[in-house]
Amino acid sequence: MIVVTGSVTARADSFDEVRKLSLKHVRRSRTEPGCISHAVHVDCENPLRLVFFEQWADRAVLLAHFAVPASRDFVRALQSLADQATSIELYEATRLERL
């Protein structure tokens, strides 16, 4: 499984638009093949920062997700609305056990 974390900090005047675009992106991404989970949350310490947490079946389906035109459009839109550079990190994960 591939775990993706990311974040964007919106400008105060663009937060509502960033939130709207992020929710649209998350809901669309959840319908893609290989998407296990995809969520966005508001950072409790910085209410202008949105944090993404995603789980994908494997690297191939994640790369397919990145290639979807709507995904590329989403990233470009965020960059124009962000106060700081966006971040994204990928991790390969294996479940050790379920408690």
Order of alpha helices (4+ residues) and beta strands (2+ residues): beta-alpha-beta-beta-alpha-alpha-beta
